[in-house]
């Protein structure tokens, strides 16, 4: 069999394996609600710094999650009003993690009323939750004021009851001491929402730990980015946004940058809306739906067989790079665990609260978390 025959066979095998993986995948929808009042800069920086670590953790859960993330902000009058309870839906649930990250990076703090009941109500009722009963539907609310603020208008108890009926779990993360959290009803919010309750130190998310693997990860990321093949009306913008979010993670610090690279090396980081390598693995993809102008210049005028061979070669290269990233990730995780243990941090950070709750609730839903 010639080179073309080998490549075509690789394409067919890849498509069959993808179909089998997709069939066994289960939806995991995660909505994050962040208080953007003036005192919450540390919380927002923690979310920006640690989002990619959560993606990496979920990538080790079995069966493979079909991850979508949504983002709401509350407690700031900028861009919102009293009528909508100072709540803004920054993005509905989406698998486009770079879009979520761009929205997260764009958050700014300002003074306002932090209506926890209202943001829980909006999260439960306005997000496009996956209908699969085997899926996981989680809300994380983080803030530092009483969960009963504005209770006469929107009571979190009523909102979490609606969530219970829709199988949406609501988790409470208080920024500050546990004693104040309890008197502010955040533990009650978690109980009503069937979720987890945590009190955190937001400043921990700003700590950036260097590791011996960081430089090699940067090199691999540059190679990984060369495997993306933008197409269609969203291609150029998608590629530009990927580059922009690489830059945002880098500006946050070395740990955030490496965490993003590791997450990009997992199956949960997908860009099928603008990247042909990912799009070709989606159910229902049809070359016939694309005009020649929709294709990147390298594929124009090619036969379908030649296009598939070209994309398959990029897919093979990407998977090889991602394997190297994961090998480095394992070494990096060991280094980080040892370093954090050495520092003996007394209070958990946002990433600890998110990870512990996600894994506990995934186990309750029948996911296997042994590899996490």
Residue frames relative to the residue before (quaternion, step in Angstrom):
aa qw qx qy qz dx dy dz
X 1.0000 0.0000 0.0000 0.0000 0.00 0.00 0.00
X 0.4336 -0.7205 0.4838 0.2425 3.62 -0.89 0.95
X 0.7336 -0.4097 0.3058 0.4477 3.52 -1.38 0.04
X 0.6470 0.5219 -0.3262 0.4500 3.58 0.96 -0.87
X 0.6526 0.5177 -0.3172 0.4533 3.59 0.99 -0.81
X 0.6346 0.5224 -0.3226 0.4693 3.57 1.03 -0.78
X 0.6684 0.4980 -0.3076 0.4589 3.56 0.94 -0.87
X 0.6467 0.5106 -0.3288 0.4615 3.57 0.96 -0.82
X 0.6349 0.5172 -0.3326 0.4678 3.59 1.00 -0.78
X 0.6246 0.5367 -0.3392 0.4547 3.58 1.04 -0.77
X 0.6325 0.5291 -0.3262 0.4621 3.58 1.02 -0.84
X 0.6728 0.5014 -0.3041 0.4511 3.59 0.85 -0.95
X 0.6578 0.5035 -0.3102 0.4664 3.60 0.91 -0.91
X 0.6446 0.5267 -0.3192 0.4529 3.58 0.96 -0.89
X 0.6632 0.5036 -0.3055 0.4619 3.58 0.93 -0.88
X 0.6554 0.5068 -0.3184 0.4606 3.59 0.97 -0.80
X 0.6594 0.4985 -0.3072 0.4715 3.59 0.97 -0.85
X 0.6370 0.5269 -0.3267 0.4582 3.57 1.02 -0.78
X 0.6444 0.5212 -0.3231 0.4569 3.57 0.96 -0.86
X 0.6600 0.5009 -0.3104 0.4660 3.58 0.98 -0.83
X 0.6542 0.5114 -0.3134 0.4607 3.59 0.99 -0.84
X 0.6559 0.5232 -0.3058 0.4500 3.55 0.94 -0.94
X 0.6403 0.5462 -0.3303 0.4272 3.55 1.00 -0.84
X 0.7370 0.4089 -0.2339 0.4848 3.58 1.04 -0.71
X 0.5101 0.6605 -0.4164 0.3608 3.60 1.26 -0.21
X 0.1715 -0.7811 0.5936 0.0901 3.55 -1.18 0.64
X 0.5191 -0.6713 0.4261 0.3135 3.58 -0.95 0.82
X 0.0341 -0.7391 0.6721 0.0302 3.51 -1.17 0.77
X 0.0626 -0.8050 0.5896 -0.0212 3.58 -0.44 1.27
X 0.0354 -0.8052 0.5907 -0.0398 3.57 -0.71 1.12
X 0.0666 -0.7879 0.6121 0.0093 3.58 -0.69 1.12
X 0.1569 -0.7892 0.5917 0.0499 3.56 -0.77 1.10
X 0.1090 -0.7847 0.6099 0.0193 3.57 -0.83 1.09
X 0.0577 -0.8377 0.5425 -0.0249 3.57 -0.40 1.24
X 0.4241 -0.6628 0.5687 0.2396 3.50 -1.05 0.92
X 0.0864 -0.8174 0.5689 0.0262 3.61 -0.67 1.09
X 0.2896 0.7307 -0.5544 0.2734 3.57 1.08 0.69
X 0.7509 -0.4856 0.2228 0.3883 3.54 -1.24 0.54
X 0.6937 0.4999 -0.2848 0.4334 3.62 1.05 -0.65
X 0.6399 0.6033 -0.2905 0.3771 3.58 1.28 -0.14
X 0.2780 0.7827 -0.5178 0.2049 3.60 1.13 0.43
X 0.6405 0.5323 -0.3250 0.4482 3.59 1.01 -0.79
X 0.6394 0.5271 -0.3198 0.4594 3.58 1.00 -0.83
X 0.6804 0.4906 -0.2945 0.4578 3.56 0.85 -0.96
X 0.6386 0.5098 -0.3266 0.4750 3.58 0.99 -0.77
X 0.6173 0.5371 -0.3414 0.4625 3.60 1.05 -0.72
X 0.6586 0.5033 -0.3095 0.4660 3.58 0.94 -0.88
X 0.6534 0.5107 -0.3143 0.4619 3.57 0.98 -0.82
X 0.7066 0.4905 -0.2613 0.4380 3.55 0.95 -0.92
X 0.8093 0.3421 -0.1317 0.4591 3.56 1.00 -0.83
X 0.3789 0.7473 -0.4820 0.2563 3.63 1.21 -0.03
X 0.7075 0.4889 -0.2847 0.4235 3.57 0.80 -0.99
X 0.5745 0.5700 -0.3859 0.4427 3.61 1.15 -0.48
X 0.6408 0.5223 -0.3232 0.4607 3.58 1.04 -0.76
X 0.6178 0.5332 -0.3403 0.4671 3.59 1.02 -0.77
X 0.6601 0.5080 -0.3071 0.4602 3.58 0.92 -0.89
X 0.6291 0.5300 -0.3338 0.4604 3.59 0.97 -0.80
X 0.6928 0.4793 -0.2826 0.4588 3.58 0.83 -0.95
X 0.5943 0.5849 -0.3709 0.4088 3.60 1.11 -0.55
X 0.6760 0.4941 -0.2875 0.4650 3.60 1.24 -0.39
X 0.5178 0.6329 -0.4074 0.4066 3.56 1.32 -0.06
X 0.1495 -0.7784 0.6041 0.0824 3.58 -1.14 0.69
X 0.4830 -0.2240 -0.8418 0.0891 1.54 -1.88 1.66
X 0.6951 -0.4931 0.3176 0.4156 3.54 -1.23 0.50
X 0.3869 -0.7220 0.5191 0.2440 3.60 -0.81 0.94
X 0.2720 -0.6546 0.6641 0.2379 3.50 -1.33 0.45
X 0.1321 -0.8642 0.4841 0.0368 3.54 0.19 1.33
X 0.0451 0.7404 -0.6704 0.0156 3.52 -1.12 0.88
X 0.1513 -0.7904 0.5908 0.0576 3.55 -1.03 0.81
X 0.1050 -0.7653 0.6317 0.0644 3.55 -1.13 0.79
X 0.1750 -0.7956 0.5754 0.0731 3.58 -1.17 0.54
X 0.0082 -0.7628 0.6463 -0.0184 3.54 -0.96 1.02
X 0.1599 -0.7471 0.6314 0.1330 3.55 -1.22 0.54
X 0.0189 -0.7882 0.6150 0.0128 3.54 -1.21 0.52
X 0.7189 0.4776 -0.3118 0.3973 3.56 -1.24 0.41
X 0.7014 0.3871 -0.2816 0.5281 3.59 1.23 0.15
X 0.4146 -0.7322 0.4802 0.2479 3.62 -0.84 0.92
X 0.5404 0.6313 -0.4071 0.3791 3.60 1.20 -0.35
X 0.8395 0.1128 -0.1165 0.5185 3.58 -0.58 1.16
X 0.7301 0.3255 -0.2256 0.5568 3.59 1.26 0.05
X 0.2663 -0.7622 0.5693 0.1550 3.58 -1.29 -0.01
X 0.6686 -0.4761 0.3769 0.4293 3.54 -1.31 0.17
X 0.6070 0.5860 -0.3463 0.4101 3.57 1.08 -0.73
X 0.7591 0.3159 -0.1967 0.5341 3.58 0.98 -0.75
X 0.5614 -0.6600 0.3685 0.3368 3.58 1.21 0.44
X 0.5504 -0.6308 0.3806 0.3929 3.58 1.22 0.51
X 0.4957 0.6377 -0.4249 0.4087 3.56 1.22 0.62
X 0.0617 -0.7807 0.6213 0.0245 3.57 -0.99 0.86
X 0.2880 -0.7097 0.6148 0.1881 3.57 -0.93 0.92
X 0.2425 -0.8043 0.5287 0.1218 3.56 -0.27 1.26
X 0.7703 -0.1597 0.0865 0.6113 3.55 1.10 -0.70
X 0.4599 -0.6358 0.5452 0.2952 3.54 -1.11 0.74
X 0.6992 -0.4345 0.3394 0.4552 3.56 -1.28 0.12
X 0.1135 0.7913 -0.5860 0.1324 3.55 -0.83 1.04
X 0.4314 -0.6733 0.5345 0.2737 3.56 -1.21 0.52
X 0.5435 0.6032 -0.3971 0.4278 3.59 1.31 -0.12
X 0.1767 -0.8433 0.5015 0.0790 3.56 0.18 1.30
X 0.5969 0.5508 -0.3725 0.4490 3.59 1.12 -0.50
X 0.6128 0.5331 -0.3478 0.4683 3.59 1.09 -0.65
X 0.6429 0.5079 -0.3202 0.4755 3.59 0.95 -0.86
X 0.6683 0.5133 -0.3017 0.4459 3.57 0.90 -0.92
X 0.6214 0.5345 -0.3360 0.4641 3.58 1.05 -0.76
X 0.6518 0.5028 -0.3091 0.4762 3.58 1.00 -0.83
X 0.6403 0.5270 -0.3155 0.4612 3.56 1.01 -0.83
X 0.6727 0.4943 -0.2977 0.4632 3.56 0.95 -0.86
X 0.6796 0.5094 -0.2843 0.4447 3.58 1.16 -0.54
X 0.4744 0.6842 -0.4439 0.3313 3.61 1.23 -0.11
X 0.0601 -0.7688 0.6360 0.0296 3.53 -1.15 0.77
X 0.4118 -0.7222 0.5017 0.2389 3.58 -1.10 0.65
X 0.0754 0.7608 -0.6406 0.0724 3.53 -1.24 0.64
X 0.5797 -0.6086 0.4078 0.3567 3.60 -1.18 0.42
X 0.2533 0.7686 -0.5624 0.1694 3.58 -1.10 0.64
X 0.6020 -0.5360 0.4395 0.3964 3.54 -1.35 -0.17
X 0.2620 -0.7784 0.5558 0.1285 3.57 -0.85 1.03
X 0.0320 -0.8381 0.5431 -0.0400 3.56 0.08 1.32
X 0.2404 -0.8170 0.5122 0.1114 3.55 0.09 1.34
X 0.6449 0.5328 -0.3261 0.4402 3.59 0.90 -0.88
X 0.6627 0.5119 -0.3069 0.4523 3.57 1.00 -0.81
X 0.6885 0.4695 -0.3096 0.4580 3.61 0.85 -0.86
X 0.6098 0.5245 -0.3555 0.4760 3.61 1.10 -0.62
X 0.6286 0.5363 -0.3280 0.4579 3.57 0.98 -0.86
X 0.6813 0.4837 -0.2950 0.4635 3.60 0.87 -0.94
X 0.6495 0.5240 -0.3246 0.4451 3.59 0.94 -0.84
X 0.6813 0.4912 -0.2876 0.4602 3.57 0.89 -0.93
X 0.8075 0.3733 -0.1495 0.4316 3.55 0.84 -1.00
X 0.7636 0.3924 -0.2227 0.4618 3.62 1.06 -0.47
X 0.5836 0.5817 -0.3896 0.4114 3.61 1.16 -0.28
X 0.4368 -0.6955 0.5075 0.2606 3.58 -1.10 0.70
X 0.1040 -0.8420 0.5288 0.0254 3.56 0.50 1.25
X 0.5186 -0.6231 0.4856 0.3273 3.57 -1.07 0.77
X 0.4312 -0.7441 0.4477 0.2449 3.62 -0.81 0.92
X 0.4737 0.6961 -0.4364 0.3170 3.61 1.22 -0.31
X 0.3902 -0.7434 0.4868 0.2410 3.65 -0.59 1.05
X 0.6384 0.5176 -0.3282 0.4656 3.60 1.21 -0.35
X 0.5522 0.6366 -0.3825 0.3788 3.57 1.28 -0.15
X 0.4142 -0.6775 0.5546 0.2489 3.52 -1.36 0.28
X 0.0614 -0.7962 0.6018 -0.0074 3.58 -0.80 1.07
X 0.0448 0.8369 -0.5345 0.1092 3.56 -0.34 1.29
X 0.1226 -0.7406 0.6557 0.0809 3.53 -1.19 0.77
X 0.0934 -0.7577 0.6432 0.0588 3.56 -1.05 0.83
X 0.0806 -0.7849 0.6143 0.0099 3.56 -0.72 1.14
X 0.0266 -0.8069 0.5895 -0.0258 3.57 -0.75 1.07
X 0.2728 0.7530 -0.5627 0.2049 3.55 -0.92 0.95
X 0.3598 -0.7554 0.5110 0.1969 3.57 -1.29 -0.05
X 0.6089 0.5062 -0.3809 0.4774 3.61 1.19 0.40
X 0.7203 -0.4348 0.3002 0.4494 3.57 -1.27 0.20
X 0.4509 -0.6827 0.5090 0.2674 3.55 -0.97 0.89
X 0.6563 0.5012 -0.3025 0.4760 3.58 1.28 -0.23
X 0.3792 0.7072 -0.5119 0.3066 3.60 1.18 0.23
X 0.8192 0.1544 -0.1445 0.5331 3.60 -0.75 1.05
X 0.2725 0.8172 -0.4792 0.1681 3.58 1.25 0.35
X 0.6042 0.5825 -0.3655 0.4027 3.61 1.07 -0.57
X 0.7181 0.4086 -0.2411 0.5092 3.57 1.19 -0.52
X 0.7923 -0.0122 0.0439 0.6084 3.57 0.86 -1.01
X 0.1478 -0.7996 0.5815 0.0260 3.54 -0.46 1.29
X 0.4534 -0.6994 0.4726 0.2863 3.59 -0.72 1.01
X 0.5759 0.5955 -0.3820 0.4097 3.60 1.12 -0.49
X 0.6668 0.4705 -0.2915 0.4990 3.56 1.02 -0.79
X 0.6526 0.5259 -0.3160 0.4445 3.57 0.99 -0.85
X 0.6819 0.4702 -0.2974 0.4748 3.60 0.95 -0.81
X 0.5861 0.5508 -0.3774 0.4590 3.60 1.14 -0.47
X 0.6243 0.5035 -0.3319 0.4966 3.59 1.05 -0.71
X 0.6354 0.5299 -0.3208 0.4611 3.56 1.06 -0.75
X 0.6184 0.5499 -0.3360 0.4496 3.55 1.01 -0.80
X 0.6668 0.5077 -0.2975 0.4573 3.58 0.94 -0.89
X 0.7265 0.3965 -0.2245 0.5144 3.56 1.14 -0.66
X 0.4437 -0.7088 0.4296 0.3409 3.59 1.33 0.16
X 0.4106 0.6603 -0.5010 0.3799 3.56 1.00 0.97
X 0.2389 -0.7772 0.5716 0.1102 3.57 -0.72 1.11
X 0.1752 -0.7925 0.5796 0.0728 3.58 -0.86 0.99
X 0.1408 -0.7961 0.5879 0.0271 3.56 -0.74 1.17
X 0.2497 -0.7865 0.5551 0.1048 3.57 -1.04 0.86
X 0.0319 -0.7853 0.6180 -0.0218 3.57 -0.81 1.07
X 0.1269 -0.8112 0.5696 0.0363 3.56 -0.46 1.24
X 0.3074 -0.7454 0.5668 0.1691 3.54 -0.92 0.97
X 0.6769 0.4194 -0.3227 0.5116 3.56 -0.13 1.31
X 0.7597 -0.3886 0.2627 0.4504 3.56 -1.27 -0.26
X 0.6030 -0.5819 0.4153 0.3541 3.53 -1.19 0.60
X 0.6245 0.5527 -0.3490 0.4275 3.60 0.98 -0.77
X 0.6779 0.4673 -0.2934 0.4857 3.58 0.90 -0.90
X 0.6063 0.5650 -0.3529 0.4344 3.59 1.04 -0.73
X 0.6675 0.5034 -0.3020 0.4581 3.57 0.94 -0.89
X 0.6868 0.4617 -0.2938 0.4784 3.59 0.88 -0.85
X 0.6808 0.4592 -0.2772 0.4988 3.58 1.26 -0.37
X 0.5424 -0.6958 0.3436 0.3219 3.59 1.33 0.39
X 0.3919 0.7314 -0.4903 0.2664 3.62 1.14 0.36
X 0.6038 0.5272 -0.3644 0.4740 3.59 1.11 -0.51
X 0.6345 0.5207 -0.3208 0.4726 3.57 1.07 -0.74
X 0.5996 0.5571 -0.3482 0.4570 3.59 1.07 -0.74
X 0.6742 0.4902 -0.2963 0.4663 3.59 0.90 -0.90
X 0.6513 0.5072 -0.3254 0.4612 3.60 0.93 -0.83
X 0.6661 0.4964 -0.3052 0.4655 3.58 0.93 -0.89
X 0.7291 0.4296 -0.2364 0.4774 3.56 1.08 -0.71
X 0.4236 -0.7165 0.4429 0.3332 3.60 1.37 0.01
X 0.5563 0.6350 -0.3670 0.3907 3.56 1.21 0.51
X 0.6374 -0.5131 0.4200 0.3926 3.52 -1.32 -0.39
X 0.2375 -0.7473 0.6066 0.1309 3.54 -1.22 0.64
X 0.0575 0.7910 -0.6051 0.0700 3.57 -0.88 1.00
X 0.1572 -0.7158 0.6627 0.1538 3.51 -1.29 0.48
X 0.1030 -0.8444 0.5254 -0.0185 3.57 -0.73 1.07
X 0.3806 -0.6408 0.6078 0.2740 3.48 -1.44 0.23
X 0.3172 -0.7946 0.4784 0.1976 3.63 -0.32 1.17
X 0.5909 0.6069 -0.3703 0.3813 3.58 1.13 -0.52
X 0.5405 0.6346 -0.4092 0.3711 3.60 1.16 -0.44
X 0.6280 0.5642 -0.3346 0.4187 3.56 1.10 -0.66
X 0.6408 0.5288 -0.3260 0.4511 3.56 1.23 -0.37
X 0.5229 0.6225 -0.4186 0.4048 3.58 1.26 -0.23
X 0.0982 -0.7924 0.6015 0.0248 3.58 -0.85 0.99
X 0.1322 -0.8142 0.5648 0.0244 3.56 -0.45 1.27
X 0.3012 -0.7439 0.5699 0.1763 3.58 -0.74 1.03
X 0.1163 -0.7821 0.6091 0.0614 3.55 -1.15 0.70
X 0.6228 -0.5526 0.3888 0.3944 3.61 -1.19 0.36
X 0.6594 0.5420 -0.3018 0.4246 3.62 1.20 -0.39
X 0.4764 0.7306 -0.4171 0.2556 3.60 1.22 -0.39
X 0.6778 0.5038 -0.3085 0.4377 3.59 0.83 -0.93
X 0.6605 0.4966 -0.3058 0.4728 3.60 0.95 -0.83
X 0.6250 0.5349 -0.3375 0.4575 3.59 1.05 -0.72
X 0.6233 0.5365 -0.3366 0.4587 3.59 1.01 -0.74
X 0.6502 0.5132 -0.3100 0.4666 3.57 0.97 -0.84
X 0.6703 0.4917 -0.2948 0.4712 3.57 0.95 -0.89
X 0.6192 0.5469 -0.3535 0.4388 3.59 1.03 -0.69
X 0.6286 0.5284 -0.3366 0.4608 3.58 0.99 -0.77
X 0.6640 0.4836 -0.2990 0.4855 3.59 1.00 -0.78
X 0.6270 0.5449 -0.3320 0.4470 3.58 1.02 -0.82
X 0.6611 0.5247 -0.3136 0.4350 3.59 0.91 -0.87
X 0.6171 0.5582 -0.3435 0.4355 3.58 1.15 -0.50
X 0.6437 0.5351 -0.3272 0.4386 3.61 1.23 -0.26
X 0.5546 0.6026 -0.4036 0.4079 3.61 1.24 0.02
X 0.1532 -0.8017 0.5778 0.0084 3.51 -0.94 1.05
X 0.1805 -0.8335 0.5108 0.1085 3.61 0.13 1.23
X 0.0072 0.7903 -0.6114 0.0392 3.55 -1.07 0.82
X 0.7983 0.3495 -0.2262 0.4352 3.55 -1.34 0.23
X 0.7608 -0.4083 0.2617 0.4313 3.58 -1.32 -0.04
X 0.7229 0.4252 -0.2487 0.4845 3.61 1.16 -0.51
X 0.4187 0.7649 -0.4298 0.2344 3.57 1.27 -0.12
X 0.7129 0.4512 -0.2716 0.4631 3.58 0.69 -1.07
X 0.6699 0.4960 -0.3023 0.4624 3.58 0.94 -0.88
X 0.6380 0.5379 -0.3248 0.4452 3.58 1.02 -0.80
X 0.6672 0.4887 -0.2950 0.4785 3.55 0.93 -0.90
X 0.6488 0.5137 -0.3168 0.4634 3.58 1.00 -0.82
X 0.6598 0.5015 -0.3158 0.4621 3.59 1.00 -0.77
X 0.6013 0.5473 -0.3580 0.4591 3.58 1.06 -0.71
X 0.6614 0.5004 -0.2968 0.4733 3.57 0.94 -0.90
X 0.6497 0.5275 -0.3114 0.4503 3.57 0.99 -0.87
X 0.6961 0.4600 -0.2859 0.4713 3.59 0.94 -0.83
X 0.5422 0.5569 -0.4010 0.4849 3.59 1.18 -0.39
X 0.6738 0.5005 -0.2874 0.4615 3.56 0.96 -0.92
X 0.6394 0.5291 -0.3277 0.4515 3.59 0.99 -0.81
X 0.6619 0.4985 -0.3083 0.4673 3.58 0.94 -0.89
X 0.6347 0.5342 -0.3283 0.4516 3.57 1.02 -0.77
X 0.6641 0.5148 -0.3056 0.4479 3.58 0.97 -0.84
X 0.6160 0.5489 -0.3498 0.4438 3.60 1.14 -0.55
X 0.6738 -0.4703 0.3069 0.4802 3.58 1.10 -0.59
X 0.7091 -0.5023 0.2992 0.3941 3.53 -1.27 0.41
X 0.6593 0.5050 -0.3331 0.4465 3.63 0.93 -0.76
X 0.6526 0.5082 -0.3144 0.4658 3.59 0.97 -0.81
X 0.6313 0.5354 -0.3231 0.4586 3.55 1.04 -0.81
X 0.6911 0.4679 -0.2795 0.4747 3.58 0.84 -0.96
X 0.6210 0.5465 -0.3442 0.4441 3.59 1.03 -0.75
X 0.6458 0.5069 -0.3188 0.4736 3.57 1.00 -0.78
X 0.6439 0.5210 -0.3283 0.4541 3.58 0.92 -0.85
X 0.6447 0.5149 -0.3224 0.4640 3.59 0.95 -0.87
X 0.6581 0.5036 -0.3138 0.4635 3.60 0.95 -0.84
X 0.6315 0.5250 -0.3283 0.4667 3.59 1.08 -0.71
X 0.6548 0.5093 -0.3093 0.4648 3.57 1.23 -0.36
X 0.6159 0.5377 -0.3492 0.4578 3.59 1.27 0.17
X 0.6307 -0.5514 0.3980 0.3739 3.54 -1.31 0.29
X 0.6090 0.5814 -0.3587 0.4030 3.61 1.17 -0.36
X 0.6257 0.4842 -0.3454 0.5047 3.58 1.23 -0.24
X 0.1722 0.8011 -0.5449 0.1779 3.56 -0.22 1.29
X 0.1211 -0.8034 0.5827 0.0205 3.54 -1.07 0.82
X 0.0770 0.8594 -0.5007 0.0688 3.55 0.96 0.92
X 0.6031 0.5882 -0.3670 0.3946 3.61 1.12 -0.47
X 0.8204 0.1754 -0.0982 0.5353 3.60 1.15 -0.43
X 0.7003 0.4289 -0.2614 0.5072 3.61 1.24 -0.25
X 0.4222 -0.7406 0.4649 0.2390 3.59 -0.63 1.11
X 0.5974 0.5710 -0.3748 0.4203 3.61 1.04 -0.62
X 0.6934 0.4217 -0.2626 0.5220 3.59 0.99 -0.79
X 0.6438 0.5541 -0.3341 0.4085 3.59 0.94 -0.85
X 0.6405 0.5500 -0.3315 0.4213 3.57 1.00 -0.78
X 0.6687 0.4868 -0.3017 0.4741 3.60 1.20 -0.36
X 0.5427 0.6252 -0.3970 0.3963 3.57 1.28 -0.11
X 0.5436 -0.5955 0.4789 0.3472 3.56 -1.15 0.70
X 0.8263 0.2678 -0.1915 0.4570 3.54 -1.01 0.84
X 0.4128 0.7018 -0.4966 0.3007 3.60 1.18 0.08
X 0.0286 -0.7976 0.6018 -0.0270 3.56 -0.93 0.96
X 0.4293 -0.6914 0.5157 0.2677 3.57 -0.78 1.00
X 0.6102 0.5915 -0.3470 0.3966 3.56 1.08 -0.72
X 0.6205 0.5578 -0.3456 0.4295 3.60 1.18 -0.44
X 0.6843 0.4598 -0.2742 0.4951 3.59 1.27 -0.23
X 0.3290 -0.7032 0.5909 0.2194 3.54 -1.05 0.78
X 0.6753 -0.4783 0.3532 0.4363 3.56 -1.25 0.21
X 0.6400 0.5328 -0.3247 0.4484 3.57 1.09 -0.69
X 0.6093 0.5591 -0.3479 0.4418 3.59 1.20 -0.48
X 0.6538 0.5438 -0.3059 0.4280 3.55 1.17 -0.56
X 0.5404 -0.5710 0.4852 0.3828 3.56 -1.20 0.43
X 0.6660 -0.5356 0.3262 0.4040 3.62 -1.05 0.64
X 0.6324 0.5689 -0.3409 0.4003 3.61 0.98 -0.78
X 0.7460 0.4078 -0.2194 0.4786 3.63 1.13 -0.58
X 0.5023 0.6731 -0.4287 0.3329 3.59 1.18 -0.21
X 0.8023 0.2524 -0.2155 0.4961 3.52 -0.97 0.93
X 0.5437 0.6152 -0.3996 0.4078 3.61 1.25 -0.04
X 0.5072 -0.5775 0.5285 0.3604 3.54 -1.29 0.34
X 0.6483 -0.5098 0.3806 0.4184 3.58 -1.25 0.36
X 0.6329 0.5352 -0.3379 0.4459 3.57 0.99 -0.80
X 0.6675 0.4928 -0.3022 0.4693 3.59 0.95 -0.86
X 0.6209 0.5368 -0.3403 0.4589 3.59 1.03 -0.77
X 0.6799 0.4965 -0.2962 0.4511 3.56 0.86 -0.97
X 0.6321 0.5227 -0.3337 0.4646 3.57 1.05 -0.72
X 0.6416 0.5263 -0.3152 0.4605 3.57 1.01 -0.84
X 0.6800 0.4756 -0.2854 0.4797 3.58 0.90 -0.94
X 0.6325 0.5392 -0.3341 0.4445 3.59 0.99 -0.81
X 0.6365 0.5247 -0.3305 0.4586 3.59 1.02 -0.76
X 0.6496 0.4983 -0.3108 0.4828 3.57 1.04 -0.78
X 0.6242 0.5358 -0.3305 0.4627 3.57 1.03 -0.82
X 0.6582 0.5082 -0.3115 0.4599 3.59 0.90 -0.89
X 0.6527 0.4997 -0.3111 0.4770 3.57 0.99 -0.84
X 0.6479 0.5233 -0.3244 0.4485 3.60 0.93 -0.87
X 0.6712 0.5010 -0.3101 0.4498 3.57 0.85 -0.92
X 0.6218 0.5349 -0.3392 0.4606 3.59 1.07 -0.72
X 0.6610 0.4914 -0.3018 0.4802 3.59 0.97 -0.86
X 0.6533 0.5206 -0.3163 0.4496 3.58 0.95 -0.85
X 0.6122 0.5367 -0.3492 0.4639 3.59 1.07 -0.67
X 0.6519 0.5015 -0.3127 0.4751 3.58 0.99 -0.81
X 0.6222 0.5347 -0.3345 0.4638 3.57 1.04 -0.76
X 0.6804 0.4892 -0.3001 0.4557 3.58 0.90 -0.88
X 0.6060 0.5392 -0.3582 0.4623 3.59 1.08 -0.65
X 0.6713 0.4745 -0.2902 0.4900 3.57 0.95 -0.87
X 0.6051 0.5731 -0.3502 0.4274 3.57 1.07 -0.74
X 0.6423 0.5255 -0.3286 0.4509 3.59 0.95 -0.84
X 0.6567 0.4900 -0.3087 0.4831 3.58 0.99 -0.83
X 0.6514 0.5287 -0.3108 0.4468 3.56 0.99 -0.87
X 0.6404 0.5329 -0.3273 0.4458 3.60 0.96 -0.82
X 0.6339 0.5213 -0.3310 0.4656 3.59 1.00 -0.78
X 0.6519 0.5105 -0.3143 0.4643 3.57 0.96 -0.85
X 0.6777 0.4994 -0.2958 0.4514 3.60 0.89 -0.95
X 0.6270 0.5363 -0.3401 0.4512 3.60 0.98 -0.80
X 0.6749 0.4908 -0.2936 0.4663 3.56 0.91 -0.92
X 0.6668 0.5060 -0.3060 0.4535 3.59 0.95 -0.85
X 0.6769 0.4782 -0.3045 0.4695 3.60 0.91 -0.84
X 0.6141 0.5298 -0.3463 0.4715 3.58 1.09 -0.66
X 0.6383 0.5354 -0.3225 0.4494 3.56 1.00 -0.82
X 0.6905 0.4828 -0.2825 0.4585 3.59 1.02 -0.78
X 0.2228 -0.8269 0.4941 0.1498 3.61 1.28 -0.31
X 0.0579 0.8223 -0.5580 0.0956 3.55 0.69 1.15
X 0.4171 -0.7659 0.4425 0.2089 3.56 -0.70 1.12
X 0.7973 0.2264 -0.0978 0.5510 3.59 0.97 -0.81
X 0.5076 -0.6665 0.4400 0.3233 3.61 -0.94 0.75
X 0.3960 -0.6863 0.5514 0.2611 3.54 -1.30 0.37
X 0.7415 -0.3974 0.2888 0.4569 3.56 -1.31 -0.01
X 0.6527 0.5255 -0.3271 0.4368 3.58 0.93 -0.84
X 0.6261 0.5280 -0.3408 0.4616 3.60 1.03 -0.73
X 0.6657 0.5098 -0.3033 0.4527 3.57 0.92 -0.95
X 0.6692 0.4952 -0.2967 0.4679 3.58 0.92 -0.89
X 0.6903 0.4929 -0.2921 0.4418 3.57 0.80 -1.02
X 0.6741 0.5008 -0.3136 0.4432 3.60 0.81 -0.94
X 0.6772 0.4865 -0.2952 0.4664 3.57 0.93 -0.87
X 0.6406 0.5367 -0.3241 0.4433 3.58 0.94 -0.88
X 0.7065 0.4604 -0.2782 0.4599 3.55 0.82 -0.97
X 0.6361 0.5276 -0.3357 0.4521 3.60 0.96 -0.79
X 0.7214 0.4367 -0.2582 0.4715 3.57 0.87 -0.89
X 0.5780 0.5504 -0.3751 0.4715 3.57 1.18 -0.47
X 0.6435 0.5177 -0.3259 0.4600 3.59 0.98 -0.80
X 0.6360 0.5313 -0.3296 0.4524 3.58 0.98 -0.80
X 0.7022 0.4516 -0.2521 0.4893 3.57 1.14 -0.68
X 0.6319 -0.5856 0.3203 0.3939 3.58 1.25 0.15
X 0.4600 0.6523 -0.4718 0.3746 3.61 1.21 0.27
X 0.3856 -0.6909 0.5628 0.2394 3.56 -1.20 0.59
X 0.0788 -0.8278 0.5553 0.0084 3.60 -0.59 1.13
X 0.2982 0.7984 -0.4885 0.1870 3.59 1.22 0.27
X 0.6992 0.4871 -0.2772 0.4439 3.59 1.04 -0.67
X 0.5694 0.6277 -0.3708 0.3798 3.60 1.26 -0.09
